Amino acid sequence: MFEPTRVFALRHGQTAWNAETRIQGQLDIGLNDTGRRQAQQLALALADEPLVAIYSSDLLRALHTAQALAATTAAPVHIDPLLRERSFGIFEGHTHADVERLWPEQAASWRRRMLGSAPEGGETLEVFGARCVPAVCALAAAHPGQSIAIVAHGGVLDCLYRAAVGVDLAAPRSWQLGNAVINRLLFNGERLSLVGWGDASHLDAEPG
């Protein structure tokens, strides 16, 4: 019988582009000062968790967040490109307002969460979900009865939440995907389930 894996599903700390509502996708944008502070606060909040492994996207904003967590937990960091954010093609580097102005038809498809459509040069939602959710399940399956952290991106966490609660990829989103908040999932050997989402209490503290 499979003993469930505890999964901490974590989004990277803030970047300057997050603050500007600029679409990052797979562009390699690092943390800003706020993001570095958030990563430290997240690391302190999870310092006593018995993590056996930290799996991170290879993009710097996630990797630097994962490395901060590794410094307090002593868990090793493993890089997995399958945890990258969705590729947004021509949208990347532009603000939401830019996208609406420059590519109104593609922007409309994006807003409607059309599974088979993608910005030019980017991934469809369908392809993205089929990339990241099985990757996380495979990582969790390797650690029955243990605790792991997944450090990734808003889009990845959105897919994980949907998989855990049974919400279709095309459905509107009503949950938050905050930077450096703590989300808790369980993997039972077959699927993910939700334990807790959006714990930001550690981010309210003044940095020491």
FENHUHU-V58897 format. One record per pair of residues at least 6 apart in sequence whose C-alpha atoms are under 8 Angstrom apart, sorted by the first residue. I is the first residue (numbers start at 1). J is the second residue. Records with the same first field share a line. If there is no record, write none. Layout:
I->J + J
This chain:
2->144 + 145 + 188 + 189
3->144 + 145 + 188 + 189
4->144 + 145 + 146 + 186 + 187 + 188 + 189
5->140 + 141 + 143 + 144 + 145 + 146 + 147 + 148 + 186 + 187 + 188
6->140 + 145 + 146 + 147 + 148 + 184 + 185 + 186 + 187
7->140 + 147 + 148 + 149 + 150 + 184 + 185 + 186 + 187
8->147 + 148 + 149 + 150 + 182 + 183 + 184 + 185
9->149 + 150 + 151 + 152 + 157 + 182 + 183 + 184 + 185
10->149 + 150 + 151 + 152 + 153 + 157 + 180 + 181 + 182 + 183
11->62 + 151 + 152 + 153 + 154 + 157 + 177 + 178 + 179 + 180 + 181
12->35 + 39 + 61 + 62 + 65 + 66 + 151 + 152 + 153 + 179 + 180
13->31 + 34 + 35 + 36 + 37 + 38 + 39 + 61 + 62 + 65 + 179 + 180
14->31 + 32 + 34 + 35 + 36 + 38 + 179 + 180
15->29 + 30 + 31 + 32 + 34 + 35 + 61
16->31 + 32
17->23 + 24 + 29
18->24
20->95
21->95 + 96
22->92 + 93 + 94 + 95 + 96
23->88 + 91 + 92 + 93 + 94 + 95 + 96
24->88 + 92 + 93
25->85 + 86 + 87 + 88 + 89 + 92
26->59 + 84 + 85 + 86 + 87 + 88 + 92
27->59 + 92 + 93
28->59 + 60 + 61
29->59 + 60 + 61
30->60 + 61 + 64
31->60 + 61 + 64
35->179 + 180
36->65
37->207
38->179 + 180 + 203
39->64 + 65 + 68 + 69 + 180
40->65 + 68 + 69
41->202 + 203 + 207
42->69 + 180 + 181 + 182 + 202 + 203
43->68 + 69 + 70 + 71 + 72 + 73
44->69 + 72
45->202
46->69 + 72 + 73
47->69 + 72 + 73
48->73
49->73 + 147
50->73 + 146 + 147
51->73 + 75 + 146 + 147 + 148 + 149
52->75 + 76 + 146 + 147 + 148
53->75 + 76 + 77 + 78 + 147 + 148 + 149
54->66 + 70 + 75 + 76 + 77 + 78 + 148 + 149 + 150 + 151
55->66 + 77 + 78 + 79 + 80 + 148 + 149 + 150 + 151
56->62 + 63 + 66 + 77 + 78 + 79 + 80 + 81 + 83 + 150 + 151 + 152
57->63 + 79 + 80 + 81 + 82 + 83 + 84 + 151 + 152
58->79 + 80 + 81 + 83 + 84
59->84
62->151 + 152 + 153
63->79 + 151
65->151
66->77 + 151
67->77
70->76 + 77
82->131 + 132 + 135
83->132 + 135 + 136 + 151 + 152 + 153 + 156
84->132 + 152 + 153 + 156
85->152 + 153 + 154 + 155 + 156
86->122 + 123 + 125 + 128 + 155 + 156
87->121 + 122 + 123
88->118 + 119 + 120 + 121 + 122 + 123
89->119 + 120 + 121 + 122 + 123
90->119 + 120 + 121 + 122
91->99 + 119
99->107
100->107 + 108
106->118 + 119
107->119
109->117 + 118
110->117 + 118 + 119
112->170
113->125 + 169 + 170 + 171 + 172
114->125 + 170
115->124 + 125 + 126 + 169 + 170
116->124 + 125 + 126
117->124 + 125
118->124 + 125
125->169
126->169
129->156 + 159 + 169
132->156 + 159
133->156 + 159 + 160 + 163
136->150
137->187 + 190 + 191 + 192
140->148 + 187
141->187 + 189
144->189
154->177 + 178
157->177
158->177
159->169
160->192
161->167 + 194
162->168 + 169
163->191 + 192 + 193
164->185 + 191 + 192 + 193 + 194
165->193 + 194
176->198
177->198
178->198
180->200
181->198 + 199 + 200 + 203
182->197 + 198 + 199 + 200
183->195 + 196 + 197 + 198 + 199
184->194 + 195 + 196 + 197
185->192 + 193 + 194 + 195 + 196
186->192 + 193 + 194 + 195
187->193
